[in-house]
Amino acid sequence: MAGSLHGETVSNADPAASPSDVASGLPQGYGPFSRWLDRRLPVISGFRREYVVYPTPRNLNYLWNFGALATVALAALILTGIFLAINYTPTAAGAFASVETIDRQVSSGWVIRSTHMAGVSMFFVALYGHTFRSLYYGSYKAPREVLWLTGMLLLVLAMVTAFAGYVLPWGQMSYWGASVVSGAISSFPGIGHPLAVWLQGGDAIGDAALHRYYALHCVLGCLILGAVVLHGVALHVTGSGNPLGIEVKGPQDTLPFHPYYTSKNAIGVCLFLIAFAVLVFYLPGWLTQPGNYIEANPYSTPSDITPEWYFAPFYAVLRAVPSQFGGLLLSAGSVLVLFAVPWLDTSPVHSARFRPLLRPAMGLLVLAFGVLLVCGLHRPAGIWLALSRIATLYWFLHFLVLLPLLGSIETPLPLPDSIGRPVLPPRPTPRPAAGPAIPRGAVSQPLEKT
């Protein structure tokens, strides 16, 4: 079996293997059952080709760990979600009580629920880190446009799934958060109110809406798995980007994925799991709004409706304008604009390492995202409203104005010839230190033997 990356052929077969070994696609060291299975269903050789000997750029740094971290968090979410779905009651009268039962009466239920709650936050940490790393190093540029689009599809699916799951505990913030979204959808001219009624199954948020959110949460979880598979296939077709933003030119530019990057990912996963464990066992409610531990009451509106932190940036955009419909358009547009990034960026250079004007612009973009996150957790008044408007303005300015403009006015730094060649010029060889000066005419005496 042979795989290829950027025109380079990678052979997985051992030259000394027997014809039956070559037919199975496995080198020496595998047992007869593995060879028998692989000749009929080549899953072992396929996995080995794509995740063991797969040629990977040799200069990837630890920012490329975010994909593995997101996979670990997603696996934890799916496993714990199955257990929670078994014990959950999707009715307005029983939802909150069933969650309390899981926490207080089901054996180890509190650990499962805390893992699910913390897993959502850790998943979005990995997703946001993965996205900003790709923006900085230009991983969305040709030939990786489809890779970027599948990643953005995964992000949107994760946000919708997380919102549907946020409603299920039926706490105060869950109920009123769903009311805010329902009101924003109702603000669409003409079709808004009928659409909101159709989505929630009636004029008010109740049993029908909760059943739909429950079904949507479960179905979208499966769709996320499909998006992950598409993203992985797109990655292995075009190959991974790298911090230099240049393409692989030969075997000297790559390393096998295993053991080099499996060990590197393992370090990141260990640190990730330590932070995960701290959230689960020591700070289980730290990232959750306290109001969500109070059962939903349609007749008692909270003083301030605050979302979870991973929704806060887009919630701040929603409230940055006085018009509810305008805020909805801006909030949706702040996510949808990411889909157009491969065509908005007109520079031929991928990595911001070699783009002196894009580097500070990316720093301001990360700052704007952080400001929106903080503003989304505060009331939209005073300094918080002003900061959210400024950050929203820069968010759209960066993608719609700066990215197209920088391609024509920016002078990039020289790019290296290949990944395997050092970026910096070789250092000059230091001269040996000079010995003590000998006066002219002096004759050196041999050392006397003792």
Stockholm file with secondary structure:
# STOCKHOLM 1.0

chainA/1-450         MAGSLHGETVSNADPAASPSDVASGLPQGYGPFSRWLDRRLPVISGFRREYVVYPTPRNLNYLWNFGALATVALAALILTGIFLAINYTPTAAGAFASVETIDRQVSSGWVIRSTHMAGVSMFFVALYGHTFRSLYYGSYKAPREVLWLTGMLLLVLAMVTAFAGYVLPWGQMSYWGASVVSGAISSFPGIGHPLAVWLQGGDAIGDAALHRYYALHCVLGCLILGAVVLHGVALHVTGSGNPLGIEVKGPQDTLPFHPYYTSKNAIGVCLFLIAFAVLVFYLPGWLTQPGNYIEANPYSTPSDITPEWYFAPFYAVLRAVPSQFGGLLLSAGSVLVLFAVPWLDTSPVHSARFRPLLRPAMGLLVLAFGVLLVCGLHRPAGIWLALSRIATLYWFLHFLVLLPLLGSIETPLPLPDSIGRPVLPPRPTPRPAAGPAIPRGAVSQPLEKT
#=GR chainA/1-450 SS CEEEETTEEEECSCTTSCHHHHHHTCCTTCCHHHHHHHHHSTHHHHHHHHHTSCEEETTCCGGGGHHHHHHHHHHHHHHHHHHHHHHCCCSTTTHHHHHHHHHHTSTTHHHHHHHHHHHHHHHHHHHHHHHHHHHHHTTTSTTCHHHHHHHHHHHHHHHHHHHHHHHTTCBHHHHHHHHHHHHHHHTSTTTHHHHHHHHHTSSSCSHHHHHHHHHHHHHHHHHHHHHHHHHHHHHHHHCCCCTTCCCCCSGGGEEEHHHHHHHHHHHHHHHHHHHHHHHHHTCTTTTSCGGGGSBCCTTCCCSSCCCCTTTHHHHHHHTSSSCHHHHHHHHHHHHHGGGGHHHHCCCSCCCGGGCTTHHHHHHHHHHHHHHHHHHHTSCSSHHHHHHHHHHHHHHHHIIIIIHHHHHHHCCCCCCCSCSSSCSSCCCCCCCCCCCCCCCTTCCCCCCCCC
#=GC SS_cons         CEEEETTEEEECSCTTSCHHHHHHTCCTTCCHHHHHHHHHSTHHHHHHHHHTSCEEETTCCGGGGHHHHHHHHHHHHHHHHHHHHHHCCCSTTTHHHHHHHHHHTSTTHHHHHHHHHHHHHHHHHHHHHHHHHHHHHTTTSTTCHHHHHHHHHHHHHHHHHHHHHHHTTCBHHHHHHHHHHHHHHHTSTTTHHHHHHHHHTSSSCSHHHHHHHHHHHHHHHHHHHHHHHHHHHHHHHHCCCCTTCCCCCSGGGEEEHHHHHHHHHHHHHHHHHHHHHHHHHTCTTTTSCGGGGSBCCTTCCCSSCCCCTTTHHHHHHHTSSSCHHHHHHHHHHHHHGGGGHHHHCCCSCCCGGGCTTHHHHHHHHHHHHHHHHHHHTSCSSHHHHHHHHHHHHHHHHIIIIIHHHHHHHCCCCCCCSCSSSCSSCCCCCCCCCCCCCCCTTCCCCCCCCC
//
